């Protein structure tokens, strides 16, 4: 039995219901809510795209000045401590300096 894609079940929302997976037969399973209302109901947060912050920071290592390839984005306050990808909390490091910082062999000035 193939179920057609319906509208979101929230009153006043005209978005289409989101896809929830597939049956074993291969037919898609459609949820009763659109993506936005599904995320709101189950408390799923959108992550801040890291690439938007990356694009605004110059691609040059702040320690050694290396700029011959792609630099890594390093959070000054780590994510496990509540640090987010924002302009104030992110610096660009070459892969070598980034590894040395994580191994505590060098520090940021």
DALIN-V702241 format. One record per backbone hydrogen bond with DSSP energy under -1.0 kcal/mol. CO is the residue of the C=O (numbers start at 0). NH is the residue of the N-H. E is the energy in kcal/mol with one decimal. If there is no record, write none. Layout:
CO|NH|E, CO|NH|E
This chain:
5|16|-3.2, 9|12|-1.9, 14|7|-2.6, 17|30|-3.1, 20|28|-2.6, 22|25|-1.6, 26|22|-2.9, 28|19|-3.6, 31|8|-2.4, 32|17|-2.5, 33|37|-2.4, 34|38|-2.4, 35|39|-2.1, 36|40|-2.3, 37|41|-1.9, 38|43|-1.9, 49|53|-2.3, 50|54|-1.7, 57|59|-1.9, 60|64|-1.0, 65|60|-2.4, 71|92|-2.4, 73|90|-2.3, 77|80|-1.1, 77|82|-2.5, 78|81|-1.6, 83|85|-1.3, 88|75|-2.8, 90|73|-3.0, 91|61|-2.0, 92|71|-3.3, 93|97|-2.5, 94|98|-2.0, 95|99|-2.2, 96|100|-2.2, 97|101|-1.9, 98|102|-1.5, 99|104|-2.7, 100|103|-1.4
